[in-house]
Amino acid sequence: MAAPAPRLDGLRAPLQRTSYEQNRYQEKLAAARSSVSAKGLPDLVSRGVQLLLTYHGLSPGKIDGIEGGLTRTADTRLVQQLLAIRGFDPGDIDGLAGPRTRCRAPRCPPGTRAGAEPGLA
């Protein structure tokens, strides 16, 4: 017959800390609360866009639903790639929305400059 397990009588050792204390959940909850208070809740549409950009190999940064600089740059790079695929010249695919990137179809035929009259490129 096996020896009976020792009884603890529902008492913890005085120096034993709970996992709640060990993992500092109170601090983490306070930080999350202040972040939501300052920035608002993450936008699910932005999070979906970030997932799509990541799927296409563009790095929008952390998938957090907050449209920051990395998300905007990755979004612009996707637009530039799509314009290039459709035959338009977006300039360098660098994530910066320059004049050729901002000039989108159908306003600017292939090979024209932003703001130029058709046929005067």
Beta strands, then each sheet from edge to edge (+ up, - down):
end
